[in-house]
Amino acid sequence: MHDSYSELVLPFGSSSENLEQYTNASGGIRTGELIEDLDSLAGSIVYKHMLSPSVRALGHWICFRLNPARDLRIGGQVIYTGTNSMEIAVKMESIGNSITEETVMIVIHHNRVHQRPLVCRNATIHRASKVNPLIISTPEERALYSLVGEHMKKRRQSNVLRSLSREPLSSSEAADLHSFYLQRGQEEDGIDVENKERVWMGGKCMLMFPQERNVHQKVFGGYLMRLAYGLGFTNASMFTRGHVRFLSLDGISFARPIPIGGILRLRYCILHTVSTPEHHVIVHVDVKANVVDVKTGSEQTTNDFRFTWCQDPEEVSTSPPRQVVPKTYEEAMVWLEGKRALELGSEIRGLRTK
């Protein structure tokens, strides 16, 4: 088991440059970045187990808080193998001059339901391939193999069998769900009235990190433009059901700056669509960026972006183009705004080609 052990040191305490890339808005370490590193390390461990392992020792597992003033060592190894899948244990340790080491976290990478797969596949035939079995050589390794690996495997199998996609709700679960729906889940007269105790599921918010700051210690406007463009492009592609080609940036407004550590909510709306002799379908998209007050939940619009895409000529089908349709009077006003913007954009593009 210990043959697959691998480790990597992230020099936070000894490299200010590296620390800058991992610092969060509170001056600590960005956990999401570390999770990405841990996932990458787990993948490397899998290859090491299958190809050419070397011997390292296994440390102790305790939980401490991350210290950005000290370097961080991440390491892990294969602790369980099935027929064509593996379990990887990954740990993180703070290391410094006064204290040799202290482990801060352990992450188990599963290979089945709800977790990133670590399953061996044949690169030629693209089918499952058998993995190298583990040789257990110490009581500690036996404990890991049995208590962690086999336990997690049995729990996953149990979860699959109990999944709601396979079995109906139990009578108590059905009663709880119905009672909760009657109390909280209904809209009044078709309109969602304000209810501070109720929060609908879903929605997308993003935390702004210091890596995206400008010289004024606010979020860089170019970064916001990149986020808005990506969101608009994705939804324009989904609307046309194919790849789209960028036509124009029709408008940008910066109402107020976004502070580092602020919560950003992005919303998109396809304002208007039209077909022309030149383009099968043109899509005009509005993306709004709002900063959210965590304590009150109130929002203020910080940026408004307008983009126009057209369907890629190589992906035009023979079916009629889809059209966005307003459902309410308010949406109709927005629809007309989009129509005006498309007409203006078409006029400007016409002038450019002359």
C-alpha positions as CSV (number, residue, x, y, z in Angstrom):
1,M,0.0,0.0,0.0
2,H,2.7,2.5,0.9
3,D,4.4,2.1,-2.5
4,S,2.0,4.6,-4.0
5,Y,2.6,7.3,-1.5
6,S,3.3,10.7,-3.1
7,E,3.6,14.2,-1.7
8,L,4.0,17.8,-2.9
9,V,4.9,21.0,-0.9
10,L,3.1,24.2,-1.5
11,P,5.4,27.0,-0.4
12,F,3.0,29.5,1.3
13,G,5.3,30.6,4.1
14,S,8.4,30.7,2.0
15,S,7.0,32.1,-1.3
16,S,4.9,35.3,-1.3
17,E,4.3,34.8,-5.0
18,N,2.8,31.4,-4.5
19,L,0.8,32.6,-1.5
20,E,-0.7,35.4,-3.6
21,Q,-2.3,32.8,-5.9
22,Y,-4.0,31.0,-3.0
23,T,-5.1,33.9,-0.7
24,N,-8.8,34.4,-0.1
25,A,-10.7,37.6,0.7
26,S,-10.1,37.1,4.5
27,G,-6.4,36.6,4.2
28,G,-6.6,32.8,4.6
29,I,-6.1,30.0,2.0
30,R,-8.6,29.3,-0.8
31,T,-10.0,25.9,0.0
32,G,-11.3,25.4,-3.5
33,E,-7.8,25.8,-5.0
34,L,-6.5,23.2,-2.5
35,I,-9.3,20.8,-3.4
36,E,-8.2,21.1,-7.1
37,D,-4.6,20.3,-6.1
38,L,-5.7,17.3,-4.0
39,D,-7.7,16.0,-6.9
40,S,-4.7,16.4,-9.2
41,L,-2.5,14.6,-6.7
42,A,-5.0,11.8,-6.4
43,G,-4.9,11.3,-10.2
44,S,-1.1,11.2,-10.1
45,I,-1.2,8.6,-7.3
46,V,-3.4,6.4,-9.4
47,Y,-0.9,6.4,-12.3
48,K,1.9,5.7,-9.8
49,H,0.0,2.7,-8.4
50,M,-0.5,1.3,-11.9
51,L,2.9,2.2,-13.4
52,S,6.0,2.7,-11.2
53,P,5.6,3.2,-7.4
54,S,8.3,4.2,-5.0
55,V,8.3,3.7,-1.2
56,R,7.3,6.5,1.2
57,A,6.0,6.5,4.8
58,L,2.4,7.1,5.9
59,G,1.8,10.0,8.4
60,H,-0.8,10.5,11.2
61,W,-4.2,12.1,10.6
62,I,-5.3,14.9,12.9
63,C,-7.4,18.0,12.1
64,F,-6.0,21.6,12.4
65,R,-6.7,25.0,10.9
66,L,-4.7,26.0,7.8
67,N,-2.0,28.6,8.5
68,P,-1.1,30.8,5.5
69,A,2.3,31.7,7.1
70,R,3.5,28.1,6.8
71,D,4.2,25.9,3.9
72,L,1.7,23.1,3.1
73,R,2.6,19.6,2.3
74,I,0.0,17.4,0.6
75,G,0.4,13.7,0.2
76,G,-1.6,10.5,-0.3
77,Q,-1.7,6.9,-1.4
78,V,-4.0,4.2,-2.7
79,I,-5.7,2.5,0.3
80,Y,-8.2,0.2,-1.4
81,T,-8.6,-1.5,-4.8
82,G,-11.5,-3.2,-6.4
83,T,-11.6,-5.0,-9.8
84,N,-11.1,-1.8,-11.8
85,S,-11.4,1.0,-9.3
86,M,-9.4,2.5,-6.4
87,E,-9.8,4.6,-3.2
88,I,-7.3,7.3,-2.6
89,A,-6.6,8.9,0.8
90,V,-5.1,12.4,0.6
91,K,-3.9,14.5,3.5
92,M,-2.5,18.0,4.1
93,E,0.1,19.0,6.6
94,S,1.4,22.5,7.7
95,I,5.2,22.5,8.0
96,G,7.4,25.2,9.6
97,N,10.5,25.8,11.5
98,S,9.2,25.6,15.0
99,I,6.8,22.7,14.5
100,T,7.8,19.8,12.2
101,E,4.3,19.1,10.9
102,E,0.7,18.9,11.7
103,T,-2.0,17.3,9.6
104,V,-4.9,19.6,8.7
105,M,-7.2,17.6,6.5
106,I,-7.9,14.3,4.9
107,V,-9.9,13.8,1.7
108,I,-11.1,10.4,0.5
109,H,-11.6,10.2,-3.2
110,H,-14.4,7.7,-4.0
111,N,-15.0,6.1,-7.3
112,R,-18.7,5.6,-7.5
113,V,-21.9,7.5,-6.8
114,H,-21.7,11.3,-6.3
115,Q,-17.9,11.5,-6.4
116,R,-15.2,12.0,-9.0
117,P,-14.5,8.6,-10.7
118,L,-11.1,7.1,-10.2
119,V,-11.7,4.1,-12.4
120,C,-9.1,2.4,-14.6
121,R,-9.9,2.3,-18.3
122,N,-8.0,0.8,-21.2
123,A,-6.8,3.7,-23.4
124,T,-7.1,1.6,-26.6
125,I,-10.5,0.0,-26.3
126,H,-12.0,2.5,-23.8
127,R,-13.3,-0.1,-21.5
128,A,-12.8,-0.9,-17.8
129,S,-9.4,-2.4,-17.1
130,K,-8.2,-4.4,-14.0
131,V,-6.1,-2.5,-11.5
132,N,-3.0,-3.8,-9.6
133,P,-4.2,-5.4,-6.3
134,L,-2.8,-4.1,-3.0
135,I,-0.4,-6.0,-0.8
136,I,-1.1,-5.2,2.8
137,S,2.1,-5.3,4.9
138,T,1.3,-3.6,8.2
139,P,-1.6,-3.6,10.8
140,E,-2.1,0.1,10.0
141,E,-2.5,-0.6,6.3
142,R,-5.0,-3.5,7.1
143,A,-7.0,-1.1,9.3
144,L,-7.1,1.5,6.4
145,Y,-8.1,-1.1,3.9
146,S,-10.8,-2.6,6.0
147,L,-12.3,0.4,7.9
148,V,-11.9,3.0,5.2
149,G,-11.9,1.2,1.9
150,E,-14.3,-1.6,2.4
151,H,-16.5,0.5,4.6
152,M,-16.9,3.2,2.0
153,K,-17.5,0.6,-0.7
154,K,-20.4,-0.9,1.3
155,R,-21.9,2.5,2.1
156,R,-21.9,3.4,-1.6
157,Q,-23.5,0.1,-2.5
158,S,-26.2,0.8,0.1
159,N,-26.8,4.3,-1.1
160,V,-27.2,3.1,-4.7
161,L,-29.8,0.5,-3.5
162,R,-31.7,3.1,-1.5
163,S,-31.6,5.8,-4.2
164,L,-34.9,7.6,-4.8
165,S,-34.4,6.9,-8.5
166,R,-34.8,3.2,-7.7
167,E,-37.1,3.0,-4.6
168,P,-40.1,5.1,-3.6
169,L,-40.2,7.3,-0.5
170,S,-40.9,5.7,2.8
171,S,-44.2,6.5,4.4
172,S,-42.5,8.8,7.0
173,E,-40.5,10.6,4.3
174,A,-43.6,11.1,2.2
175,A,-45.4,12.6,5.2
176,D,-42.5,14.9,6.0
177,L,-42.3,16.1,2.4
178,H,-46.0,16.8,2.1
179,S,-46.1,18.6,5.4
180,F,-43.1,20.7,4.5
181,Y,-44.6,21.6,1.1
182,L,-47.9,22.7,2.6
183,Q,-46.1,24.9,5.1
184,R,-43.3,26.4,2.9
185,G,-43.4,25.3,-0.7
186,Q,-46.5,27.0,-2.1
187,E,-46.8,30.3,-3.8
188,E,-49.8,32.6,-2.9
189,D,-52.1,33.2,-5.8
190,G,-49.4,32.3,-8.3
191,I,-47.1,35.1,-7.0
192,D,-44.1,34.5,-4.8
193,V,-44.6,36.9,-1.9
194,E,-41.7,38.1,0.2
195,N,-40.8,35.6,2.9
196,K,-37.6,36.1,4.8
197,E,-37.8,32.6,6.2
198,R,-38.1,30.9,2.9
199,V,-35.3,30.6,0.3
200,W,-35.9,28.8,-3.0
201,M,-33.5,26.1,-4.0
202,G,-31.1,27.0,-6.9
203,G,-29.4,30.2,-8.0
204,K,-25.7,31.0,-8.7
205,C,-23.5,33.3,-6.7
206,M,-19.7,33.7,-6.7
207,L,-17.3,35.0,-4.1
208,M,-14.9,37.6,-5.4
209,F,-11.2,36.8,-4.5
210,P,-8.2,39.2,-4.3
211,Q,-6.5,37.6,-7.3
212,E,-9.1,39.4,-9.5
213,R,-8.5,42.9,-8.0
214,N,-7.4,46.0,-9.8
215,V,-5.1,48.8,-8.6
216,H,-8.0,50.3,-6.6
217,Q,-8.5,47.1,-4.7
218,K,-11.8,46.4,-6.3
219,V,-12.8,43.6,-8.7
220,F,-11.2,44.1,-12.1
221,G,-13.8,45.0,-14.7
222,G,-12.2,42.8,-17.4
223,Y,-12.7,39.8,-15.2
224,L,-16.4,40.6,-14.9
225,M,-16.6,41.0,-18.6
226,R,-15.1,37.5,-19.1
227,L,-17.6,36.0,-16.7
228,A,-20.5,37.8,-18.4
229,Y,-19.4,36.8,-21.8
230,G,-19.0,33.1,-20.8
231,L,-22.5,33.0,-19.3
232,G,-24.0,34.8,-22.3
233,F,-22.2,32.6,-24.8
234,T,-23.3,29.4,-23.1
235,N,-26.9,30.3,-23.0
236,A,-26.9,31.6,-26.6
237,S,-25.5,28.2,-27.6
238,M,-28.2,26.4,-25.7
239,F,-30.9,28.6,-27.3
240,T,-29.6,27.9,-30.9
241,R,-28.8,24.3,-30.0
242,G,-25.4,24.7,-31.5
243,H,-22.2,26.7,-31.7
244,V,-22.6,30.5,-32.0
245,R,-20.4,33.2,-33.5
246,F,-19.8,36.5,-31.7
247,L,-21.2,39.5,-33.6
248,S,-20.9,42.5,-31.2
249,L,-20.6,43.9,-27.7
250,D,-23.5,46.2,-27.7
251,G,-23.2,47.9,-24.3
252,I,-21.5,47.9,-20.9
253,S,-22.4,49.9,-17.8
254,F,-20.5,50.0,-14.6
255,A,-22.8,51.4,-11.9
256,R,-20.7,50.7,-8.9
257,P,-17.5,48.8,-8.0
258,I,-17.5,45.3,-6.5
259,P,-15.4,44.9,-3.3
260,I,-13.0,42.0,-2.8
261,G,-14.9,39.4,-0.7
262,G,-18.2,40.6,-2.2
263,I,-20.8,38.1,-3.3
264,L,-21.6,38.4,-7.0
265,R,-24.8,37.1,-8.6
266,L,-25.0,36.8,-12.4
267,R,-28.3,36.7,-14.3
268,Y,-28.8,36.4,-18.0
269,C,-31.8,37.1,-20.2
270,I,-32.3,36.5,-24.0
271,L,-33.9,39.8,-24.9
272,H,-34.6,39.3,-28.6
273,T,-34.0,37.0,-31.5
274,V,-34.4,37.6,-35.2
275,S,-33.7,35.9,-38.5
276,T,-32.1,37.7,-41.5
277,P,-31.0,36.7,-45.0
278,E,-27.4,36.7,-43.8
279,H,-28.0,34.8,-40.5
280,H,-30.3,32.0,-39.7
281,V,-30.8,33.3,-36.2
282,I,-29.3,36.2,-34.2
283,V,-29.5,36.2,-30.4
284,H,-29.3,39.4,-28.2
285,V,-28.4,38.6,-24.6
286,D,-28.3,40.8,-21.5
287,V,-26.2,39.7,-18.5
288,K,-26.6,41.6,-15.2
289,A,-24.1,41.5,-12.3
290,N,-25.5,42.2,-8.9
291,V,-23.6,42.5,-5.6
292,V,-25.4,40.8,-2.7
293,D,-25.4,41.9,0.9
294,V,-24.9,38.7,2.9
295,K,-26.6,40.0,6.0
296,T,-29.8,41.4,4.4
297,G,-29.9,39.5,1.1
298,S,-30.5,42.8,-0.8
299,E,-28.9,43.2,-4.2
300,Q,-27.6,46.2,-6.2
301,T,-26.8,46.0,-9.9
302,T,-23.2,46.8,-10.5
303,N,-22.8,46.0,-14.2
304,D,-25.0,45.5,-17.3
305,F,-23.6,43.8,-20.4
306,R,-25.2,43.4,-23.8
307,F,-23.9,40.9,-26.3
308,T,-25.1,39.6,-29.7
309,W,-24.3,36.2,-31.3
310,C,-25.4,34.5,-34.4
311,Q,-25.8,30.8,-35.1
312,D,-22.7,29.4,-36.8
313,P,-23.4,29.1,-40.5
314,E,-22.0,25.6,-40.6
315,E,-24.5,24.4,-38.0
316,V,-27.7,25.9,-39.5
317,S,-30.4,23.2,-39.8
318,T,-33.4,23.1,-42.1
319,S,-35.9,23.5,-39.2
320,P,-37.4,26.9,-38.5
321,P,-35.3,29.1,-36.2
322,R,-36.4,29.3,-32.5
323,Q,-37.7,32.6,-31.3
324,V,-37.8,34.0,-27.8
325,V,-41.3,35.1,-26.7
326,P,-42.3,37.5,-23.9
327,K,-44.8,36.2,-21.4
328,T,-45.7,39.3,-19.5
329,Y,-46.0,43.0,-20.3
330,E,-42.8,43.7,-18.4
331,E,-41.0,41.1,-20.5
332,A,-42.6,42.6,-23.6
333,M,-40.9,46.0,-22.8
334,V,-37.6,44.2,-22.4
335,W,-38.2,42.3,-25.7
336,L,-38.7,45.7,-27.5
337,E,-35.5,47.0,-26.0
338,G,-33.7,44.0,-27.4
339,K,-35.3,44.6,-30.8
340,R,-34.1,48.2,-30.8
341,A,-30.6,47.1,-29.8
342,L,-30.5,44.5,-32.6
343,E,-31.7,47.0,-35.2
344,L,-29.0,49.5,-34.1
345,G,-26.3,46.9,-34.1
346,S,-27.3,45.8,-37.6
347,E,-27.1,49.4,-38.7
348,I,-23.6,49.8,-37.2
349,R,-22.4,46.5,-38.7
350,G,-23.7,47.7,-42.1
351,L,-21.7,50.9,-41.9
352,R,-18.6,49.0,-41.0
353,T,-18.8,46.9,-44.1
354,K,-19.2,49.8,-46.4
